């Protein structure tokens, strides 16, 4: 642990557990839940743009796999927006008629849409910046599990200090043996602890763009669980959006797989080109070609001045 790594962990704890979550909840309060969930689907696009700015993603428009990553990200965002904003007719998978969640049909007139939209944009930008900074931090501190523990610890300290300043009453800190305790435990263990660790592993292997491309799957999983567990009604827009999201994800994954293979082949070819030839080496790999076929010839080194002669 060095001072630059510790400062990065402090910033990571402020970006995700503090800034992102608080801005998202405030934006949801000033708008609506549906409007807020639509903004979350902008995460892949914003992360993709930041990754290109910080050179975490190399884009070559002459390569089909690079174009596939751009098109796949755009398709994923479009599918998520369709799933959120377009309802369509009801498709009954379960013949029980579904559960109607009407709630309050009249929205309050004191909604601050402009302020809420700015807060939601800040939340998405903070979340994307967290993934970018986490990618750089893992190169200096390649320990996903301990990094997760540090981020959660710093986020707890920073969020507690912010809560003491913003919330005057101590009643907000009370938790009983009910759903409030379950929600807090689930959010801390699963949504923060396990999620941050898995995200770190994926970012280290495939990068932040690959990770955020799967974020719209949350809407598909939620809709599926709501249908089969709660017997909720599914609209045609949800099915169409899910199909579009899966198509976009497949395109991104295909482009990333081709990108990874090309990077590995480039590194191998670069390593062969930079191989030095010295008299102290025990054996030297020399490329030779006979009848158009490449082969590797091992030449044993000796004290003779002709030990590096090509055969």
Helices and strands as residue ranges (DSSP letters): H 3-13, I 14-20, H 21-30, H 33-40, H 43-53, H 64-85, E 90-91, H 113-140, H 144-166, G 170-173, H 179-186, I 187-194, H 195-206, H 208-212, H 217-228, E 234-235, H 236-273, E 283-290, E 293-300
